[in-house]
Amino acid sequence: MPAAIRHTLLSLRDLLVSFGPFVLLTVTLLALAYWWLNPNPPKHVTLATGPAQSAYAEFGKRYQSALAATGIRVELLASEGSSDNLRLLREGKADLGFVQGGSADAPSEVETAIESLGSLFVEPVWLFYRESAAKKVARTATLDAMAQLQGLRLNVGTEGSGVPILMGKLFEANRVDPQKITLSHLSQTPATVAFLGGELDALVFASAPESLMVQMLLQTPGVKLMDFAQSEAYSRRLPFLTPVVLPRGVVDLASDQPAQDVRLIASTTSLLARDTTHPALLQLFALAARDMHGPAGWFNRAGTFPNGEHSEFALSAEAERALQGGKPLLQRWLPFWLANLVERMWLALGIILAILLPLSRVVPPLYQFRVRSRVFRWYAQLREIEANHLDAPEDVTRFLQELDDMDEKVGRVNVPLSYADELYALRNNIHLVRTRLVKTPSN
């Protein structure tokens, strides 16, 4: 092997050995920080949605598509609706879920194990009734009060949808006896079929306007939408409700549907998550919510949603940062996994850097000591030969032989070229001692 290559490899070996403990400490600290912070989220998450063809189911598909771009697989868990989603979250069968305001059985049920990612959209109470049935209780065939529902056949949705709980609160606020109403608990599709077939007089949905059933019933002849004339009063009595107005012509401008403004009451739907859900997933869902629910809709102006209002659960700190600050800077330019890793490890990296910088100053002296020790350790033997010669000058031949052996061994010592001057200085000093021993007369 050429001498130049041999010396280069030797320098690299010395560098690696000198830097070894420093590198090992760095890797250990990084591994501990990664284990402690757990920066990268799982690749799979479960989102509880709602019945087929509901607005929740449609929004679930949009979230699934949005997160697929970041490598996260969203499993959509169909359910009966809000109350069912809340149950799935509490039981740990879902990581996230859409939950309508007022779905909790009582205010005391606000638990710390569940947090909100923000209010996404309003879900008006769509109380549709057949005009022919309304003539039985009102001469004008128009319903505008809950008390007028007495004596009618009303479907309030499945038990897990949250609508029965909501309607129970509305009946209680209006002092309406549910026993005087023929209530049924069919899901949306069977209820709509029964309603259009004349088996039901009225049915109620609490859904976003994107619901296919709502869109269809709004344009069905002979079907009317109940006007909540006391919508403002409802919002004062039940804080989770908001008064909204369905503007004239918003359904179909050409046919002027509806023909006049319709006052409605609406609950606000939030995206809830278990507090054990990875923070990076909360951030991704919150950012997707900004893009998905930020544009203007039938009942809101652009930028109104998502927000931290009207939620019965505490807003997640991760979601609050995402809603206020938008997409982090690094995620705009780097792949999600890399940007997320840096964002969640930067503090730990700073602490590790603060620890390692002072320690790194030890490495150059350690490297220098390791190389120079190959040369300097021979000076101890050289001094010993000189001292022994002073005690026994008659054994000069033996000492000269020891110097020759030392010179031969030193000749085989390899050091980086930058330290060759010290090696040659040692060999020169061996020669000087040899010369001195030869010139010194023996007794």
Buried (B, 14 or more C-beta within 10 A) or exposed (E): EEEEEEBEEBBEEBBEEBBEEBEEBBEEBBEEBBEEBEBBBEEEBBBBBBBEBBBBBBBBEBBBEBBEEBEBEBEBBBBBBBBBBBBBBBEEBBBBBBBBBBBBEEEEEEEEEBBBBBBBBBBBBBBBBBEEBBEEBEEEBBBEBBEBBBEBBBBBBBBBBBBBBBBBBBBEBBEBEBEEBBBBBBBBBEBBEBBBEEBBBBBBBBBBBBBBBBEEBBEEEEBBBBBBEBBEBBBEEBEBBBBBBBEBBBBEEEEEBBEEEBBBBBBBBBBBBBEEBBBBBBBBBBBBBBEBBBEEBBBBEEEBBBBBEBBBBBBBEBBBBBBEEBEBEBBEEBEBBEBBBBBBBEEBEEEBEEEEEEEEEEBEEBBBEBBBEBBEEBEEBBEEBBEBBEEEBEBBEEBBEBBEEBBEEBEEEBBBEEBEEBBEEBBEEBEEBBEEBEEEEEE
